């Protein structure tokens, strides 16, 4: 809940009119060698449907301008490496890996475009908590075992990451929080090659931003677009 994030970040004694609080948390897991981190934190936000293919589930997050929603949300990401999905030299294996998770989520959610979800305490296998947070995803969610959705190396890293986040933002692993997934589109699994002038193999066609594999967020996509635009203007 956003009220919990506000109190965790600001305390409960301030009389200042502060904006809805945000957070950014990172955990480097020595056991798996991977990194778990929060991404795209949305104060007063909601989880939204973002699938682009039939029979797949993709989630994302957003906040309205006032950021005055009841919930707060962020993605929890774990990095993957080529050896996780490169069974041969097909450059699109990353897309296949992504698609398999999205289609598995569709089946777990009941094959009606509801997203699979699970209380954090249940996912972590810790003491049961009061479920006082309602999932915001539409059309709806279905309570599932999300550990069936991801490989063990992802589940184990997320579990340790959430427990670590709880030491930095007290209550992160509690307060009835819900996991809804998956968010598989944080960065492109393939990159379109371009030259030093940002041309693709077709001169004059300039791939840029997240979809082309040159950014991992709104700001980095903007910066990459500016660099490409400057090169075009100079030409």
C-alpha positions as CSV (number, residue, x, y, z in Angstrom):
1,X,0.0,0.0,0.0
2,X,1.2,3.5,-0.8
3,X,0.5,4.6,2.8
4,X,2.9,2.0,4.1
5,X,5.7,3.2,1.7
6,X,5.1,6.8,2.7
7,X,5.5,6.0,6.4
8,X,8.5,3.7,5.8
9,X,10.3,6.5,3.9
10,X,9.1,9.6,5.7
11,X,8.1,8.4,9.1
12,X,4.8,9.2,10.8
13,X,5.6,12.5,12.4
14,X,6.3,14.8,9.5
15,X,3.9,17.7,8.9
16,X,5.3,18.5,5.5
17,X,3.2,18.0,2.4
18,X,5.5,15.5,0.7
19,X,4.8,13.7,-2.6
20,X,4.0,9.9,-2.6
21,X,7.2,8.2,-1.6
22,X,9.3,6.1,-3.9
23,X,12.1,3.5,-3.5
24,X,14.8,1.8,-5.5
25,X,16.4,-1.4,-4.0
26,X,19.2,-3.6,-5.3
27,X,20.5,-7.0,-4.1
28,X,23.6,-8.7,-5.4
29,X,23.2,-12.4,-4.7
30,X,26.5,-14.1,-4.0
31,X,25.0,-17.5,-4.1
32,X,23.7,-17.3,-7.7
33,X,25.9,-14.5,-8.9
34,X,22.8,-12.6,-10.1
35,X,21.3,-9.3,-9.2
36,X,17.8,-8.7,-8.0
37,X,16.4,-5.2,-8.2
38,X,13.3,-3.1,-8.2
39,X,12.4,-1.5,-11.5
40,X,9.9,1.2,-12.6
41,X,8.5,1.9,-9.1
42,X,5.1,3.5,-9.5
43,X,3.9,5.6,-6.5
44,X,0.1,5.3,-6.1
45,X,0.2,3.1,-9.2
46,X,-1.3,0.0,-10.6
47,X,-0.3,-3.1,-12.5
48,X,-1.6,-3.1,-16.1
49,X,-1.9,-5.6,-18.9
50,X,0.7,-5.2,-21.6
51,X,0.7,-8.4,-23.7
52,X,1.4,-8.0,-27.4
53,X,0.8,-11.6,-28.5
54,X,-2.1,-14.0,-28.2
55,X,-2.2,-16.4,-25.3
56,X,0.5,-14.6,-23.3
57,X,0.5,-12.5,-20.1
58,X,2.8,-9.5,-19.7
59,X,2.4,-7.1,-16.8
60,X,3.7,-3.5,-16.5
61,X,3.2,-0.7,-14.0
62,X,2.0,2.9,-14.3
63,X,0.9,5.9,-12.1
64,X,-1.7,8.5,-13.0
65,X,-0.5,12.1,-12.8
66,X,-1.7,12.7,-9.2
67,X,-0.1,9.4,-8.0
68,X,-3.0,9.2,-5.6
69,X,-3.9,5.5,-6.0
70,X,-4.1,3.2,-3.0
71,X,-1.4,0.8,-4.1
72,X,2.3,1.2,-4.8
73,X,4.0,-1.2,-7.2
74,X,7.3,-2.0,-8.8
75,X,8.8,-4.8,-10.9
76,X,11.2,-7.1,-9.2
77,X,13.8,-8.2,-11.8
78,X,16.5,-10.8,-12.0
79,X,19.2,-10.6,-14.7
80,X,19.6,-13.5,-17.0
81,X,22.5,-14.4,-19.2
82,X,22.9,-16.0,-22.7
83,X,23.7,-19.4,-21.2
84,X,20.2,-19.5,-19.6
85,X,18.5,-19.7,-23.0
86,X,21.2,-20.2,-25.8
87,X,20.7,-23.9,-26.7
88,X,22.1,-23.1,-30.2
89,X,23.3,-20.1,-32.1
90,X,19.8,-18.8,-32.9
91,X,19.9,-15.0,-32.1
92,X,16.2,-15.1,-31.3
93,X,16.5,-17.7,-28.5
94,X,16.0,-14.8,-26.0
95,X,12.7,-14.0,-27.5
96,X,11.7,-17.7,-27.3
97,X,12.7,-17.8,-23.6
98,X,10.6,-14.7,-23.0
99,X,7.6,-16.0,-24.9
100,X,7.7,-19.4,-23.0
101,X,7.3,-17.6,-19.7
102,X,4.5,-15.4,-21.0
103,X,2.6,-18.4,-22.4
104,X,3.1,-20.4,-19.2
105,X,1.7,-17.4,-17.2
106,X,-1.4,-17.4,-19.5
107,X,-2.1,-21.1,-18.6
108,X,-1.4,-20.5,-14.9
109,X,-3.9,-17.6,-14.9
110,X,-6.7,-19.7,-16.2
111,X,-6.3,-19.1,-20.0
112,X,-8.6,-16.1,-19.9
113,X,-6.0,-13.3,-19.6
114,X,-6.2,-13.1,-15.9
115,X,-2.6,-12.8,-14.5
116,X,-1.2,-15.3,-12.0
117,X,-0.6,-13.8,-8.6
118,X,0.4,-14.9,-5.1
119,X,0.8,-13.3,-1.7
120,X,4.4,-12.5,-0.9
121,X,4.3,-14.4,2.4
122,X,3.1,-17.5,0.5
123,X,5.8,-17.2,-2.2
124,X,8.5,-16.8,0.5
125,X,7.0,-19.6,2.6
126,X,7.0,-17.5,5.7
127,X,4.3,-16.8,8.4
128,X,0.9,-16.0,7.0
129,X,-0.1,-12.4,6.9
130,X,-3.3,-10.4,6.7
131,X,-4.1,-10.0,3.1
132,X,-5.0,-6.3,3.1
133,X,-3.8,-5.4,-0.5
134,X,-6.1,-5.9,-3.5
135,X,-4.5,-6.7,-6.8
136,X,-5.0,-3.8,-9.3
137,X,-4.4,-5.9,-12.5
138,X,-7.3,-6.0,-14.9
139,X,-9.2,-8.1,-16.1
140,X,-8.3,-9.9,-12.9
141,X,-5.8,-12.3,-11.2
142,X,-5.8,-15.9,-10.1
143,X,-4.0,-17.1,-7.0
144,X,-1.2,-19.5,-8.2
145,X,2.1,-20.8,-7.2
146,X,4.4,-18.4,-9.0
147,X,7.4,-20.7,-8.4
148,X,6.0,-22.8,-11.2
149,X,6.4,-19.9,-13.6
150,X,10.1,-19.2,-13.3
151,X,13.3,-21.3,-13.2
152,X,14.7,-22.1,-9.8
153,X,17.6,-19.7,-10.2
154,X,15.1,-16.8,-10.7
155,X,12.8,-17.9,-7.8
156,X,15.7,-18.4,-5.4
157,X,17.3,-15.0,-6.2
158,X,13.9,-13.2,-5.9
159,X,13.3,-14.9,-2.6
160,X,16.6,-13.8,-1.1
161,X,16.3,-10.4,-2.7
162,X,12.9,-9.7,-1.2
163,X,14.1,-10.8,2.3
164,X,17.1,-8.4,1.8
165,X,14.9,-5.6,0.7
166,X,12.9,-6.0,3.9
167,X,16.0,-5.1,5.9
168,X,16.3,-1.8,4.0
169,X,12.6,-1.0,3.8
170,X,11.0,-2.6,6.8
171,X,7.8,-4.4,5.9
172,X,8.7,-4.9,2.2
173,X,8.2,-8.6,2.6
174,X,5.0,-8.1,4.6
175,X,1.9,-5.9,4.9
176,X,-0.1,-8.2,2.7
177,X,1.9,-7.5,-0.4
178,X,1.0,-9.4,-3.6
179,X,3.2,-10.6,-6.5
180,X,1.6,-10.4,-10.0
181,X,3.5,-11.5,-13.0
182,X,5.3,-11.7,-15.2
183,X,7.0,-8.5,-16.4
184,X,9.2,-9.8,-19.2
185,X,9.7,-6.7,-21.2
186,X,12.1,-4.7,-19.1
187,X,14.8,-4.9,-21.9
188,X,14.9,-6.3,-25.3
189,X,16.3,-9.9,-25.6
190,X,17.8,-9.1,-29.0
191,X,19.7,-6.1,-30.3
192,X,19.6,-4.7,-33.9
193,X,23.2,-4.1,-34.9
194,X,24.0,-0.5,-36.0
195,X,27.2,1.3,-37.1
196,X,29.0,4.3,-35.6
197,X,26.5,6.6,-37.2
198,X,23.5,4.6,-35.8
199,X,22.6,3.2,-39.1
200,X,21.2,-0.4,-39.4
201,X,22.2,-2.6,-42.3
202,X,19.9,-0.3,-44.2
203,X,21.5,3.2,-44.4
204,X,19.1,5.8,-43.2
205,X,17.2,3.4,-40.9
206,X,18.2,4.1,-37.3
207,X,17.1,1.6,-34.7
208,X,17.1,3.1,-31.2
209,X,15.6,2.8,-27.7
210,X,14.3,-0.2,-25.8
211,X,12.8,-2.2,-28.6
212,X,16.0,-2.1,-30.6
213,X,18.0,-3.3,-27.6
214,X,19.8,0.0,-26.8
215,X,18.0,1.0,-23.6
216,X,16.6,-0.5,-20.4
217,X,14.1,2.2,-19.3
218,X,12.4,5.5,-20.2
219,X,15.4,7.8,-19.5
220,X,18.0,5.6,-21.3
221,X,15.6,5.3,-24.3
222,X,15.3,9.1,-24.4
223,X,19.0,9.6,-24.3
224,X,19.6,7.1,-27.0
225,X,16.9,8.8,-29.2
226,X,18.6,12.1,-28.6
227,X,21.9,10.8,-29.7
228,X,20.4,9.3,-32.9
229,X,18.5,12.5,-33.6
230,X,21.6,14.7,-33.2
231,X,23.5,12.4,-35.7
232,X,20.6,12.8,-38.2
233,X,20.5,16.6,-37.8
234,X,24.3,16.8,-38.3
235,X,24.0,14.8,-41.5
